[in-house]
Amino acid sequence: MAEITNFIFKNYGNIEKINQNVIRGLFGMQLEASFNRIIKEDLDRGLELLAKELKMEIKVHYQEPNRLPNIAILISNEDHCILKILESYHKKELKSKIPLIIGSSNVLKPIADKYNIPFYVIDHKDQIEAEGEILKLFQEYNIDMVILARYMRILTPNFVWRYPNKIINIHPSLLPAFPGAYAYVQAYERGAKIVGCTAHFVTEDLDQGPIICQKSFNVMDTDNIDSIKNKGKKLESETLLNAIKLALEGKLEVYWGKVHVKKNRKRK
């Protein structure tokens, strides 16, 4: 930490945020710094040499002002969330770019093709190997934010740590109740009267990340598992899209493990 912060200081940078932790034996640190003037080539070269000296991996991500953020969307086989997002994106309702979509299978590739968005299939059984390929693409496309649109694979701490409060997931239940992939079935079997979904930031603790927004619906006596699932899918896509918009508009702040939504100031 001392070596890296000293390097930033010598390059006339101002440290805005810094956080470090050790998770399952893996040391990680995020540092956010601002510069009045910067030569990227010199900074990259210096950090590359420092990484070799420390025998560590150092990745640099530049967030220039006035640049639309780049979003990566990870999907599996369910299409309701990705369809809602791309429909909104096509209408220019999202203040972002979507330069790529990554699928754990090629089932939903036709959707990406319809919107002329590059689609990559990364289906390695080994998740660490898969994430290695994903991270290479993220670096190539300069990804700022990650959306899990029903991506049915568990991300490792090594992946999540790189994008603190930048990975948004949708979970089919009102967390923390009924966690897991069969939340709607559990809710139905337990006779739940209210079922919903949760959009949250992803942390190393799986579905325990800070909650962005939640929506719910009442379960009627006439409902069955299929009708609950159908209602739930519609709500999932709406809730996830709402969370994405809030994040892109810069309305979300996370502190003490809780998401706070900034309110618009009324003009006098």
Secondary structure as UniProt FT lines:
FT   HELIX           2..10
FT   TURN            11..12
FT   STRAND          14..23
FT   TURN            24..25
FT   STRAND          26..34
FT   HELIX           40..54
FT   TURN            65..66
FT   STRAND          70..75
FT   HELIX           80..90
FT   TURN            91..92
FT   STRAND          97..103
FT   TURN            107..108
FT   HELIX           109..114
FT   TURN            115..116
FT   STRAND          119..121
FT   HELIX           127..141
FT   STRAND          145..148
FT   HELIX           157..160
FT   TURN            161..162
FT   TURN            164..165
FT   STRAND          167..171
FT   TURN            175..176
FT   TURN            181..182
FT   HELIX           183..189
FT   TURN            190..191
FT   STRAND          194..201
FT   TURN            204..205
FT   TURN            207..208
FT   STRAND          211..218
FT   TURN            221..222
FT   HELIX           225..248
FT   TURN            249..250
FT   STRAND          252..255
FT   TURN            256..257
FT   STRAND          258..261
//
